[in-house]
Amino acid sequence: MGGIGKTTLARAVFNQLCDHFDGCCFLLDVRETTKCKGIEHLQRQLLQDVGVRSADITDENDGIWMISETLQNRKVLVVLDDVYDLEQIGKLAGEAGWFGEGSRIIITSRNKKVPVFEGGRVEIFEAKPMKFEESLFLFSRHAFGKENPPEDFRDLSGEVVRITGGLPLALEVIGSQLRTSYEHRDCVHWNHLIGTLQKIPARKVQDRLKISYDALDWEAKQVFLDIACFFSNKDKTKAIYMWQSCGFEPYLAVKELVDASLIKLADDNKFSMHDQLRDLGRKIVRDERLKDPGKPCSRIWMHEDALKVLREEEGKENVEMLSLSDNELSKDCILMKQELKSFKNLRFLSLCGSNFSGDLEHALPKLVWLSWHSCPEVFQGTNLYLKNLIVLDLSRSLISETWKGWCQIGMCKELKVLDLTSCHRLTKTPDLSVCTKLERLILQDCMNLVEIDNSVGTLKCLKYLNASGCPYLRDIPEEICSLDGVEEIVMVAKGSSQDRLKLPDSIGRLSRLKHLSVSLARSTPPNSLGYLKSLTKLDLSWSKMAELPKSIGGLVKLEYLSLYFCREIKELPDSIRDLKSLAELDISMSGITRLPSTIEYLQELKVLNMRGSVIELIPIPMTQLKKLEKLDIQHCYHLRNIPSSIAFIYGWPIWGI
């Protein structure tokens, strides 16, 4: 059943075992991802996570062929989480023969039907509710922050555990809700909650979870419902911008939801929500119609419901968020003033392949977010000036720099986020000088992008630029170096054949730059790289330069340095001794043959990853690295010996011995 802990158990096993395999992949929420993005997306993710290029996948049959052909000699660990039917498994892990000897496939599902892997063995484990003591332990962790309840709360805690039936999700959510009451020693609230829980039948898990929703303040409730309907497993950054424009305090609301265990924040900055809680949020929204049967819901995420509301005349002013994102059903949908004029409070609109038409003056006055994937190359509307637009997402569209929509919806003075991911017809970014408040510009995987327009130098509020996977883009514009508010630049190559970039000589002027991820050309990076005093992360993966500048020692705040697949670099400069804050160094798959003796000065270093490198010697001074927790030397076939003092003096986990 949902909430019993299948995903948590699978994740724990995955984390324990992943270092013993050639490649690993955890595909979260297969059922929902297949519905939203297609099985091809999961096939690509599987191949990418285990280190195989997957850009050539055009349909699911391509994906099946690539998985079965390229992974036959790899020992892999793959988790397929929340699988709905056998067909999904067949397209991701159809046969044991697709994978190398010793591979393991873990599947979590509510469906007991499992495939018979030809040439492999299948074992079935049923997830069962936890025993009383285990349940009490989990509940105590969330309600009291320790392993056992205080003596004066032990009986009350035992009662909660009995009522919830050992369901981990319910224990976590209800325990988190009671944490504040415990801190104030409020037994009255505990007794009241227990009484409420006792009235709800055990099978109605959602009703029990709703108690925690009811305890939220109004703002946190709105944020919870938005996430449940639209943003589960989605990046939080854009949503934060939308909520801020609505006058919310989104960071406080998100913290309240996290503290209540109603959502989680994944490592990749995405919202994570258990499907029981997602379904609870959607049920709350659907139940709005019970209060006012003549009006549609405030949030409409189903394509068919959205089409129905568009055709209706009444009640549109009640709609705040609407999605027409089914590509096949909505590609021929034309939106005109007649359909849009009554959406007085619509703040979020998601389209896929649809188009606007006719005079749209005064339409959508409160729209803050427009997501228009597969936007057609011809813009048919006029006078669509969205003066309050904050987020514009045109990913995977057919637009070019001459698209007529730029002068209307694309050049909004309030715009803060412009996402042009995978706009393959774009060869140059449009003139963005009107967008004076733009903070995030995303050009990822624009396969034909050659140039970023000079107008980028006028974007004084710009904080984030992502132009990864743009094979013909060769330079970071000099104008960017005049924007002292830039905090993150991501321009990493995708694959070994892509051209690399040159850093402008004035890169050191970016005084607030914290993260720099670039794949550089053969020329040595400019000396000014070492002037980036705020830099905490430097990722030079896939670069072709032969050496690092000696000035790199000037990066006094650097915590992470990656030279992954930098095959031309043979050694590190002695100046790395000055990287006093460095906690992780990744030289895996690089050409580095030796480490400098000055590495002993990196007293904050916790992780050193040399996997698959051509390293020959590990210097004895490394024994001085008192904080080192992990040394990965797997597949270091050129390594001649490991000093016994390195292997055993601190009891480090050394992978690959």
C-alpha positions in Angstrom: 0.0 0.0 0.0 1.0 3.6 -0.3 3.0 5.1 2.5 4.3 1.9 3.9 8.0 2.7 3.0 8.8 0.9 -0.2 10.7 3.8 -1.7 12.5 4.6 1.5 13.7 1.0 1.8 14.7 0.9 -1.8 16.7 4.1 -1.4 18.5 2.8 1.7 19.5 -0.4 -0.1 20.6 1.6 -3.2 22.8 3.9 -1.1 24.4 1.0 0.7 25.2 -1.0 -2.5 25.8 1.6 -5.3 29.6 1.8 -4.8 29.9 -1.9 -5.7 28.6 -1.5 -9.3 29.9 -0.1 -12.5 26.9 2.1 -12.9 23.8 2.9 -10.8 20.4 4.5 -11.5 17.4 5.3 -9.2 14.3 6.0 -11.4 11.9 7.7 -9.0 8.2 7.5 -9.5 8.1 5.6 -12.8 4.3 5.6 -12.9 3.9 9.4 -12.7 7.0 10.2 -14.8 5.8 7.9 -17.6 2.5 9.7 -17.6 4.0 13.2 -17.7 7.2 12.8 -19.8 7.0 9.4 -21.5 9.0 6.3 -21.1 11.7 7.7 -23.4 12.6 10.2 -20.7 13.2 7.4 -18.2 15.2 5.4 -20.8 17.4 8.4 -21.4 17.8 9.0 -17.6 18.7 5.3 -17.1 21.5 5.4 -19.7 22.8 8.8 -18.6 23.0 7.8 -15.0 25.1 4.7 -15.8 27.4 6.8 -18.0 26.1 6.1 -21.5 25.2 8.8 -24.1 21.4 8.7 -24.7 20.7 11.8 -26.8 19.9 9.6 -29.9 16.8 8.1 -28.4 13.8 9.3 -30.4 11.2 6.7 -29.4 10.8 3.9 -26.9 12.0 1.3 -29.4 15.3 3.2 -29.7 15.5 3.2 -25.9 15.0 -0.5 -25.6 17.7 -1.2 -28.3 20.2 1.1 -26.6 19.7 -0.3 -23.1 19.9 -3.9 -24.3 22.9 -3.3 -26.5 25.1 -0.9 -24.4 24.7 -2.4 -20.9 25.4 -6.1 -21.6 28.9 -5.9 -20.2 28.2 -3.5 -17.3 27.4 -4.6 -13.8 24.6 -2.2 -12.9 22.2 -1.5 -10.0 18.9 -0.1 -11.2 15.9 0.8 -9.1 12.5 1.2 -10.8 10.4 3.0 -8.2 6.5 2.9 -8.1 6.0 0.8 -11.3 2.4 0.5 -12.3 2.4 -2.2 -15.0 4.6 -4.9 -16.6 4.8 -2.9 -19.8 6.9 -0.2 -18.1 9.3 -2.7 -16.8 9.6 -4.4 -20.2 10.8 -1.1 -21.7 13.3 -0.3 -19.0 14.6 -3.7 -17.9 13.0 -6.3 -20.1 15.5 -9.2 -19.7 18.4 -10.2 -17.5 20.5 -10.5 -20.7 20.3 -6.7 -21.2 22.7 -6.2 -18.3 26.1 -7.6 -17.3 26.7 -10.4 -14.8 26.1 -9.5 -11.2 23.6 -6.7 -12.1 20.6 -6.1 -9.8 17.2 -4.7 -10.7 15.0 -3.5 -7.7 11.3 -2.7 -8.4 8.9 -1.2 -6.0 5.2 -1.5 -6.9 1.7 -1.8 -5.5 1.1 -4.5 -8.1 2.1 -8.0 -7.1 2.4 -9.1 -10.7 6.1 -9.2 -11.6 8.0 -10.1 -14.8 9.9 -13.3 -15.3 13.4 -12.3 -16.4 14.8 -14.7 -18.9 18.1 -15.9 -17.6 17.7 -14.2 -14.2 16.1 -14.9 -10.9 13.1 -13.0 -9.4 12.4 -12.7 -5.7 9.3 -11.0 -4.3 9.2 -9.2 -0.9 6.0 -7.8 0.5 6.4 -4.6 2.5 4.6 -5.0 5.8 3.7 -2.5 8.5 6.4 -1.9 11.1 6.3 -3.6 14.5 5.2 -1.6 17.5 8.7 -0.8 18.8 9.9 0.2 15.3 6.9 2.4 14.9 7.4 4.0 18.2 11.1 4.7 17.3 10.1 6.4 14.0 7.4 8.4 15.6 9.7 9.5 18.4 12.3 10.7 15.9 9.7 13.1 14.4 7.8 14.1 17.5 10.6 14.4 19.9 13.8 14.4 17.9 15.2 11.4 19.7 14.8 7.6 19.6 12.4 7.1 22.5 9.5 9.2 23.8 9.9 11.0 27.2 8.3 9.1 30.0 5.4 11.5 30.5 4.5 11.2 26.8 5.1 7.5 26.4 1.5 6.4 26.8 0.2 9.1 24.4 2.8 8.1 21.9 1.9 4.5 22.1 -1.7 5.4 21.5 -0.8 7.4 18.3 1.3 4.4 17.1 -1.6 2.0 17.6 -4.1 4.3 15.8 -1.9 4.8 12.8 -1.4 1.1 12.4 2.4 1.3 11.9 2.1 3.2 8.6 5.5 5.1 8.3 4.0 8.0 6.3 1.3 8.6 8.9 3.8 8.3 11.8 6.1 10.8 10.1 3.4 13.4 9.2 1.5 13.2 12.5 4.7 13.1 14.6 6.0 16.2 12.9 2.7 18.0 13.6 2.9 17.2 17.3 6.5 18.3 17.7 5.6 21.9 18.5 3.0 20.8 21.1 5.6 18.6 22.8 8.1 21.5 23.0 5.3 23.5 24.8 4.4 20.5 26.9 0.9 20.8 25.5 -0.8 17.5 26.4 -4.2 19.0 25.7 -3.5 19.3 22.0 -2.1 15.7 22.0 -5.3 14.4 23.5 -7.4 16.4 21.1 -5.5 15.0 18.1 -5.7 11.5 19.4 -9.5 11.8 19.8 -9.8 13.1 16.2 -7.7 10.2 14.9 -9.8 7.7 16.7 -12.9 8.8 14.9 -11.5 8.2 11.5 -11.6 4.6 10.1 -8.1 3.1 9.8 -8.6 2.6 6.0 -9.0 6.3 5.4 -5.3 7.2 5.5 -5.9 10.5 3.6 -8.4 11.8 6.1 -5.8 11.1 8.9 -3.1 13.0 6.9 -5.5 15.9 6.4 -5.3 16.7 10.1 -1.8 18.0 9.4 -3.0 20.0 6.4 -5.7 21.6 8.5 -3.1 22.8 11.0 -1.2 24.9 8.4 -1.7 28.6 8.0 -3.5 29.9 4.9 -0.4 30.7 2.9 1.3 27.3 3.5 -2.0 25.6 2.5 -2.0 27.5 -0.9 1.6 26.5 -1.5 0.9 22.9 -0.6 -2.1 22.7 -3.0 0.1 24.3 -5.8 2.8 21.7 -5.3 0.2 18.8 -5.1 -1.4 19.8 -8.4 1.5 21.1 -10.5 4.9 21.0 -8.9 5.5 17.5 -7.4 9.0 16.3 -8.7 9.5 19.8 -10.2 12.3 22.3 -9.5 11.3 24.7 -6.8 13.1 27.8 -8.2 10.4 29.0 -10.6 7.6 28.3 -8.2 9.3 30.5 -5.6 9.3 33.4 -8.0 5.6 32.9 -8.7 4.7 32.8 -5.0 6.7 35.9 -4.3 4.9 37.8 -7.0 1.6 36.8 -5.2 2.8 38.5 -2.0 3.6 35.2 -0.2 6.6 34.4 1.9 7.4 31.2 0.1 10.6 30.2 2.0 8.7 30.3 5.2 5.7 28.4 3.7 8.0 25.7 2.2 9.9 25.4 5.6 6.5 24.9 7.3 5.6 22.2 4.9 9.0 20.5 5.2 8.8 20.7 9.0 5.3 19.1 8.9 6.7 16.3 6.6 4.1 17.1 4.0 6.8 17.7 1.4 10.5 17.1 1.0 13.3 18.9 -0.9 15.4 16.5 -2.9 19.1 17.0 -3.5 18.4 18.2 -7.1 16.3 21.1 -5.7 13.0 19.5 -6.6 9.9 19.2 -4.5 9.2 15.6 -3.5 5.8 14.5 -2.2 4.4 11.1 -1.4 1.6 10.2 -3.8 -0.8 9.8 -0.9 -0.2 13.4 0.1 -0.3 14.5 -3.6 -3.7 12.8 -3.9 -4.8 14.4 -0.7 -4.0 17.9 -2.1 -5.8 17.2 -5.3 -8.9 15.9 -3.4 -9.0 19.1 -1.4 -9.1 21.1 -4.6 -11.7 18.9 -6.2 -13.9 19.2 -3.0 -14.1 23.0 -3.6 -16.9 22.3 -6.0 -19.0 20.8 -3.1 -19.1 24.3 -1.5 -20.0 26.0 -4.8 -21.2 23.5 -7.4 -21.6 26.1 -10.1 -17.9 27.1 -10.2 -14.8 25.2 -11.4 -11.9 24.4 -9.1 -9.2 26.9 -8.4 -6.6 24.6 -9.9 -7.2 22.5 -13.0 -4.4 20.1 -13.9 -6.3 17.5 -16.0 -6.4 18.4 -19.7 -10.0 17.3 -20.3 -11.2 19.5 -17.4 -9.3 22.4 -18.7 -10.9 22.2 -22.1 -14.3 22.0 -20.5 -13.7 25.2 -18.5 -12.4 27.0 -21.6 -15.7 26.3 -23.3 -17.8 27.5 -20.4 -18.9 31.1 -19.9 -19.3 31.1 -16.1 -17.0 30.7 -13.1 -13.7 31.3 -14.8 -12.8 34.1 -12.4 -12.4 31.3 -9.7 -9.6 29.6 -11.7 -6.0 30.5 -10.5 -4.0 27.8 -12.3 -4.8 25.9 -15.5 -2.9 23.3 -17.5 -3.4 22.3 -21.2 -0.3 20.3 -21.3 -1.3 17.1 -23.2 0.6 17.5 -26.5 -1.6 15.3 -28.6 -4.9 16.7 -27.3 -3.9 20.4 -27.1 -1.6 20.9 -30.2 -4.6 22.1 -32.3 -6.2 24.2 -29.5 -6.5 27.9 -30.4 -7.0 30.3 -27.5 -8.9 33.5 -28.4 -10.2 36.4 -26.4 -13.6 34.8 -26.1 -12.1 31.9 -24.1 -9.7 34.0 -22.1 -11.5 37.2 -21.2 -13.1 35.9 -18.0 -9.9 34.5 -16.4 -9.5 37.5 -14.2 -7.4 35.8 -11.6 -5.4 33.2 -13.6 -1.8 33.4 -12.4 -0.5 30.1 -13.9 -1.1 28.8 -17.5 0.6 25.8 -18.9 0.3 25.0 -22.6 1.8 22.5 -25.0 1.6 23.1 -28.7 -1.5 25.4 -28.5 -1.6 28.9 -30.0 -3.2 32.2 -29.4 -5.2 34.0 -32.1 -6.8 37.4 -32.7 -6.8 40.5 -30.6 -6.0 39.6 -27.0 -5.9 43.1 -25.4 -6.6 43.0 -21.7 -6.6 39.2 -21.6 -5.0 37.4 -18.6 -4.3 40.5 -16.5 -2.8 38.7 -13.5 -0.9 36.0 -15.3 2.5 35.5 -13.6 3.6 32.2 -15.1 3.3 31.1 -18.8 4.7 27.7 -19.6 4.3 27.2 -23.4 6.1 24.0 -24.5 6.3 23.1 -28.2 5.3 26.7 -29.0 4.7 26.9 -32.8 7.0 29.0 -34.9 4.1 31.4 -36.0 2.6 33.5 -33.3 -1.0 34.3 -34.3 -2.2 36.6 -31.6 -1.9 40.4 -31.2 -1.8 42.8 -28.3 -1.1 40.0 -25.8 0.9 42.2 -23.4 1.3 40.3 -20.1 2.5 43.1 -17.9 2.8 41.0 -14.8 4.6 38.0 -16.3 7.4 36.8 -14.1 8.2 33.3 -15.5 8.2 32.5 -19.2 9.0 28.9 -20.1 9.2 28.2 -23.9 11.1 24.9 -23.6 11.2 22.5 -26.6 9.6 25.1 -28.9 10.0 25.9 -32.6 10.7 29.5 -32.1 13.7 31.4 -33.5 15.2 34.8 -32.7 12.8 36.4 -35.3 9.7 34.9 -33.6 7.0 37.6 -33.6 5.9 36.7 -30.0 9.1 38.3 -28.6 7.8 41.8 -28.9 4.6 40.9 -27.0 5.0 38.2 -24.3 8.8 37.8 -24.5 9.8 41.3 -23.6 8.0 41.9 -20.3 9.6 44.4 -18.0 8.7 42.3 -14.9 10.1 39.1 -16.4 12.6 37.3 -14.0 12.9 33.8 -15.5 13.3 33.0 -19.2 13.6 29.3 -20.0 14.5 28.4 -23.6 15.6 24.8 -23.0 15.9 22.7 -26.2 14.7 25.5 -28.6 16.7 24.0 -31.4 15.9 26.7 -34.0 17.4 29.4 -31.9 20.8 30.5 -33.3 21.0 33.7 -31.3 19.2 35.0 -28.3 16.8 37.9 -28.9 17.5 41.4 -27.7 16.7 41.2 -24.0 17.5 44.8 -23.1 13.8 45.5 -22.1 13.9 42.7 -19.6 15.8 44.7 -17.0 14.6 42.6 -14.0 15.6 39.2 -15.6 17.4 37.0 -13.0 17.6 33.6 -14.7 18.4 32.9 -18.4 18.2 29.2 -19.4 19.5 28.2 -22.8 20.2 24.5 -22.1 20.5 22.1 -25.0 19.8 24.7 -27.7 21.5 22.6 -30.3 22.0 25.4 -32.9 22.7 28.4 -30.6 25.8 30.2 -31.8 25.7 33.5 -30.0 24.3 35.2 -26.9 23.3 38.7 -27.8 25.3 41.6 -26.5 22.2 42.9 -24.8 22.9 40.4 -22.0 25.3 43.1 -20.7 22.2 45.3 -19.8 20.7 42.6 -17.5 22.0 44.1 -14.2 19.8 41.8 -12.1 21.0 38.5 -13.8 22.0 35.9 -11.3 22.0 32.6 -13.2 23.0 31.7 -16.8 22.7 28.1 -18.0 23.9 27.3 -21.6 25.0 23.7 -21.1 24.8 21.4 -24.1 25.0 24.1 -26.8 27.5 22.5 -29.2 28.2 25.6 -31.4 28.5 28.2 -28.6 32.2 28.9 -28.1 32.4 32.0 -25.9 31.0 33.4 -22.7 30.2 37.0 -23.8 32.6 39.6 -22.4 29.5 41.7 -21.5 28.5 39.1 -18.8 31.7 40.0 -16.8 30.2 43.5 -16.2 27.3 42.0 -14.3 28.5 41.9 -10.8 25.3 40.2 -9.6 25.9 36.9 -11.4 26.1 34.1 -8.9 26.1 30.9 -11.1 27.2 30.1 -14.7 26.6 26.6 -16.1 28.0 25.9 -19.6 29.1 22.2 -19.5 29.6 20.2 -22.6 27.4 17.2 -23.4 29.7 14.5 -24.8 33.3 14.4 -26.0 32.6 15.8 -29.5 31.3 19.2 -28.5 33.4 22.3 -28.9 34.7 23.9 -25.7 34.5 27.4 -24.5 37.0 30.2 -23.8 36.7 32.1 -20.6 36.9 35.9 -21.1 40.0 37.5 -19.5 37.8 39.6 -17.3 36.0 36.7 -15.7 37.6 37.6 -12.4 35.4 40.7 -12.2 32.4 38.6 -11.2 32.8 39.3 -7.5 29.7 37.4 -6.4 30.1 34.3 -8.6 29.6 31.3 -6.4 29.2 28.4 -8.9 31.1 28.1 -12.2 30.6 25.0 -14.3 32.2 25.2 -17.7 34.0 22.9 -20.2 37.0 24.8 -21.5 39.0 24.7 -24.7 42.6 23.8 -25.0 44.0 27.2 -24.0 45.0 27.8 -20.4 42.2 29.5 -18.4 42.9 33.2 -17.7 44.9 34.1 -14.6 41.9 36.1 -13.4 40.1 32.9 -12.6 41.9 33.0 -9.3 40.3 36.4 -8.5 36.8 34.9 -7.9 36.9 35.3 -4.1 33.3 34.2 -3.6 33.6 30.9 -5.7 32.6 27.8 -3.7 32.1 25.4 -6.7 34.3 25.0 -9.8 33.3 22.3 -12.2 35.6 22.0 -15.2 34.3 18.6 -16.4 35.1 17.6 -20.0 37.6 20.4 -20.4 40.5 20.1 -22.9 43.0 22.5 -21.3 46.4 21.1 -20.5 46.9 22.9 -17.1 45.2 25.0 -14.5 46.5 28.5 -13.8 48.7 28.9 -10.7 46.3 31.6 -9.5 43.7 28.9 -8.7 45.1 29.0 -5.2 43.4 32.3 -4.8 40.0 30.7 -4.6 39.9 30.9 -0.8 36.2 29.9 -0.4 36.3 27.0 -2.9 34.7 23.9 -1.5 34.3 21.7 -4.6 36.6 21.2 -7.5 35.9 18.8 -10.4 38.2 17.9 -13.2 36.1 14.9 -14.4 37.2 13.7 -17.8 39.9 16.4 -18.2 42.2 14.0 -20.1 44.8 16.6 -21.1 45.7 17.7 -17.5 48.6 15.6 -16.2 49.2 17.3 -12.8 47.8 19.8 -10.4 49.6 23.0 -9.6 51.3 23.2 -6.2 49.2 26.2 -5.5 46.2 24.0 -4.6 47.8 24.0 -1.2 46.1 27.4 -0.7 42.5 26.0 -1.2 41.9 25.9 2.6 38.2 25.4 2.3 38.2 22.5 -0.3 36.1 19.6 0.9 35.7 17.6 -2.3 38.2 17.0 -5.1 37.1 15.0 -8.2 39.8 14.0 -10.7 38.0 10.8 -11.9 38.6 9.8 -15.5 41.2 12.6 -15.8 44.8 12.4 -17.2 46.4 13.3 -13.8 49.2 10.8 -13.1 50.3 12.2 -9.7 49.1 14.3 -6.8 51.4 17.1 -5.6 52.8 16.7 -2.1 51.1 20.0 -1.2 47.8 18.1 -1.0 48.6 17.6 2.6 47.6 21.2 3.3 44.0 20.6 2.3 42.9 20.1 5.9 39.2 20.4 5.1 39.2 17.7 2.4 36.6 15.0 3.0 36.1 13.3 -0.4 38.8 12.5 -3.0 37.4 10.8 -6.1 40.0 9.3 -8.5 37.8 6.7 -10.0 39.0 5.6 -13.5 41.9 8.0 -13.5 45.5 7.2 -14.6 46.9 8.1 -11.2 50.1 6.2 -10.5 51.1 7.1 -7.0 49.4 8.2 -3.8 51.7 10.5 -1.9 52.6 9.6 1.7 51.7 13.1 2.9 48.1 12.3 2.4 48.2 10.7 5.8 48.0 14.3 7.1 44.4 14.7 5.8 42.7 14.3 9.1 39.2 14.9 7.8 39.3 12.6 4.7 36.2 10.3 4.8 36.2 8.7 1.4 38.9 7.9 -1.1 37.6 6.3 -4.4 40.3 4.5 -6.4 38.0 2.1 -8.3 39.3 1.3 -11.8 42.6 3.1 -11.2 44.5 0.4 -13.1 47.8 2.4 -13.3 48.1 2.7 -9.5 51.2 0.8 -8.5 50.7 0.6 -4.8 48.8 1.9 -1.8 50.9 2.7 1.2 49.6 0.7 4.2 49.5 3.9 6.2 47.0 5.3 3.7 44.8 2.2 3.7 44.6 1.6 7.4 45.8 4.4 9.6 42.5 6.2 9.8 40.2 3.4 8.8 39.1 5.2 5.7 36.5 3.5 3.3 38.7 3.1 0.2 36.7 1.9 -2.7 38.3 -0.3 -5.3 41.0 -2.1 -3.4 
